[in-house]
Amino acid sequence: MASILDPNLAFKALAKDPDWTFKIGVGGIFNALSLVVLCGGLMMLPASFCCWALNTGYILRVMRSKMKDPEAKLPDWNDWLDLFISGMSWLAIAYGFVMACVLFYFSSISAIISYYYQLAKKIPKAQDALEAAQSTHSEQILWVGGATIALILMACVLHLLSSMLKVNFARSETMRSGFAWGQAIKIFRTRPGDYLYVWLLSVGLLKLAIILPTLTLLGVFFVPSVFFAAQVVTAILFAQLGSEIEDTESDSDEGDTKAVQPQA
């Protein structure tokens, strides 16, 4: 089966909607509000999460609508409770991935501190301690550097898998689908090259959406909207791959139905 992945179509699909500027602007406002509210301190973190949840819910709705109909326009900003619940559910799942990376890194740093603490207890003289510190300096670099590299690799793998889980979650929108690692790997194996390409492209787009507007003083104010537009484009790209899965499963279901039909 030929791939229907078309990055150009994703950008065209965004501009094809006559109301795309309004819909992107609403998402940009929520992005900006989440940052402004967060400046009020940790006490305002729940309000910031509410803004993130609404935007995330809309991105999931974009993926779901584009998987069903690639030619459909961007969904409207309505049914706010559904957006909030959908987005907050995915944020709760994504929080687990972030905590896995944080716990890994801090456990590695704690092991390093414990190692040198035990080493210092065994050295009675200051001169010996200095010599030991100098001799183990390269060890320290290896420990910290190795833990950092392992963290980066772990974060990349988790981000890639979480993208697959996000596609699966957008299709069925159940908490169970957000933790279906086997299904995520199965989705990835259908088109590993296309998924890697879309994942790398999405990471690049989101980074450019932050970097490019900040090159000018006026562009800083457009970062929230440009970033949300990049999120919508990446959602459409993943939806293109998700629609292939829908077609494959539909063909499989039809084949199974024909296979069990009794012969005349």
C-alpha positions in Angstrom: 0.0 0.0 0.0 1.4 3.4 -1.0 1.9 6.0 1.6 -0.5 8.9 1.7 1.9 11.0 3.8 2.1 14.5 2.3 3.7 17.3 4.4 2.6 19.9 1.8 -1.0 18.7 2.2 -0.8 19.3 5.9 0.2 23.0 5.4 -2.4 23.4 2.7 -5.1 21.9 4.9 -4.4 24.5 7.6 -4.8 27.4 5.1 -7.7 25.9 3.3 -10.0 26.6 6.2 -11.4 30.1 5.8 -11.5 30.5 9.6 -8.0 29.2 10.3 -6.7 32.5 11.6 -9.5 32.7 14.2 -9.0 29.1 15.3 -5.2 29.4 15.5 -5.6 32.7 17.3 -7.8 31.1 20.0 -5.2 28.5 20.6 -2.5 31.2 20.7 -4.5 33.1 23.3 -4.6 30.0 25.5 -0.9 29.4 25.1 -0.2 33.0 26.1 -2.6 32.8 29.0 -0.9 29.7 30.3 2.4 31.5 30.4 1.1 34.8 31.9 -0.9 32.9 34.6 2.2 30.8 35.4 4.1 34.0 36.2 1.9 34.4 39.2 3.7 31.5 41.0 3.1 27.8 41.7 -0.3 28.6 43.1 -1.5 29.5 39.6 -0.2 26.2 38.1 -3.7 24.6 38.0 -5.1 27.5 36.0 -2.1 27.2 33.6 -2.9 23.5 33.3 -6.5 24.3 32.4 -5.3 26.4 29.4 -2.9 23.6 28.3 -5.7 21.1 28.7 -8.0 23.0 26.3 -5.3 23.4 23.7 -4.3 19.7 24.0 -8.0 18.7 23.7 -8.3 20.7 20.5 -5.2 19.1 19.0 -6.6 15.7 19.8 -9.8 16.7 18.1 -7.9 17.9 15.0 -6.2 14.5 14.8 -9.4 12.6 15.2 -11.4 14.6 12.7 -8.5 14.5 10.1 -8.2 10.7 10.5 -11.9 10.3 9.7 -11.9 12.8 6.9 -8.6 14.3 5.6 -10.5 16.9 3.6 -12.4 18.1 6.6 -11.9 21.7 7.9 -10.4 22.4 11.3 -12.9 21.6 14.1 -14.7 24.4 15.8 -13.9 25.6 19.3 -17.0 24.2 21.0 -18.0 21.6 23.6 -15.4 23.1 26.0 -16.0 20.4 28.7 -15.1 17.7 26.2 -12.0 19.6 25.2 -10.9 20.0 28.8 -11.5 16.4 29.8 -9.8 15.0 26.7 -6.8 17.3 27.1 -6.4 16.8 30.8 -6.5 13.0 30.3 -3.7 13.1 27.9 -1.7 15.6 30.1 -2.0 13.1 33.0 -0.6 10.4 30.8 2.2 12.6 29.5 3.1 13.6 33.0 4.0 10.0 33.7 6.6 10.1 30.9 8.1 13.3 32.2 8.3 11.9 35.7 10.1 8.8 34.4 12.9 10.9 32.9 13.1 13.1 36.0 13.3 10.1 38.4 16.0 8.5 36.3 18.2 11.6 36.2 17.8 12.4 39.9 18.4 8.8 40.9 21.6 8.9 38.8 22.8 12.1 40.5 21.9 10.7 43.9 24.0 7.6 43.1 26.9 9.9 42.2 26.6 11.9 45.4 26.4 8.8 47.5 29.4 7.3 45.8 31.6 10.3 46.6 30.2 10.6 50.1 31.2 7.1 50.9 34.6 7.7 49.3 35.1 10.8 51.5 34.3 8.8 54.7 37.1 6.3 53.9 39.8 9.0 53.5 41.1 10.3 56.9 43.5 12.9 55.7 42.8 16.1 53.8 45.8 15.6 51.5 44.6 12.1 50.6 41.2 13.5 50.0 42.6 16.1 47.5 44.5 13.4 45.7 41.5 11.1 45.6 39.3 13.9 44.2 41.8 14.7 41.5 42.1 11.0 40.6 38.4 10.5 40.4 37.6 13.7 38.5 37.5 11.8 35.2 35.2 9.3 36.8 32.8 12.1 37.9 32.7 13.4 34.3 31.9 9.9 33.0 29.2 9.4 35.5 27.4 12.8 34.9 28.0 12.7 31.2 26.8 9.1 30.9 23.7 9.9 32.9 22.9 12.9 30.8 23.4 11.1 27.5 21.2 8.2 28.8 18.6 10.8 29.8 18.5 12.4 26.4 18.2 9.0 24.6 15.5 7.9 27.1 13.6 11.2 26.5 13.8 10.8 22.7 12.5 7.2 22.8 9.7 8.1 25.2 8.7 11.1 23.1 8.6 9.0 20.0 6.5 6.3 21.7 4.3 8.9 23.3 3.6 10.3 19.9 2.4 6.9 18.8 0.3 6.6 22.0 -1.2 10.0 21.3 -2.4 8.8 17.9 -3.9 5.8 19.5 -5.4 7.9 22.2 -6.9 10.3 19.7 -8.6 7.4 17.9 -10.3 5.7 20.8 -9.9 8.4 23.6 -9.8 6.0 26.5 -7.2 6.0 29.3 -6.4 2.4 28.5 -5.3 3.4 24.9 -3.0 6.0 26.4 -1.0 3.2 28.1 -1.2 0.6 25.3 2.5 0.3 24.6 2.0 -2.8 22.5 -0.4 -1.1 20.3 1.9 1.9 20.0 4.8 -0.3 18.9 2.4 -2.1 16.5 1.4 1.3 15.0 5.0 2.3 14.6 5.9 -1.0 12.9 3.3 -0.4 10.2 5.4 2.5 8.8 8.6 3.0 10.8 10.2 5.3 8.2 7.2 7.6 7.9 6.7 7.8 11.6 10.4 8.7 12.2 10.1 11.3 9.4 6.9 12.8 10.9 8.3 12.7 14.4 11.6 14.5 13.4 9.6 17.0 11.3 7.3 17.7 14.2 10.1 18.3 16.6 11.8 20.6 14.1 8.6 22.6 13.4 7.9 23.1 17.1 11.4 24.3 17.8 11.4 26.7 14.8 8.0 28.0 15.9 9.8 29.2 19.1 13.1 30.3 17.6 12.1 32.1 14.4 9.6 34.6 15.9 12.0 35.6 18.6 14.5 36.8 16.0 12.6 40.1 15.9 11.2 42.1 18.9 7.7 42.2 17.5 7.7 38.5 16.6 8.0 37.5 20.3 4.3 38.4 20.8 3.4 35.9 18.0 5.2 32.9 19.5 2.1 31.5 21.2 0.1 31.6 18.0 2.9 30.4 15.8 3.6 27.5 18.2 0.0 26.5 18.2 -0.1 26.6 14.4 2.9 24.2 14.4 1.1 21.9 16.8 -1.9 21.8 14.5 0.3 21.0 11.4 2.0 18.2 13.3 -1.4 16.9 14.4 -2.5 16.8 10.7 0.7 15.0 9.8 0.2 12.3 12.4 -3.5 12.1 11.4 -2.4 11.2 7.9 -0.6 8.2 9.3 -3.4 7.4 11.6 -5.9 7.4 8.7 -3.8 4.6 7.1 -4.2 2.6 10.2 -8.0 3.1 10.1 -8.1 2.0 6.5 -6.0 -1.1 7.2 -8.1 -2.1 10.2 -11.3 -1.6 8.1 -10.0 -3.8 5.3 -9.0 -6.4 7.9 -12.4 -6.3 9.5 -14.1 -6.7 6.1 -11.8 -9.6 5.3 -12.6 -11.3 8.6 -16.3 -10.8 8.0 -16.2 -12.4 4.6 -14.2 -15.3 6.0 -16.8 -16.2 8.5 -19.8 -15.9 6.2 -21.4 -19.3 5.6 -21.1 -20.7 2.1 -24.4 -21.3 0.3 
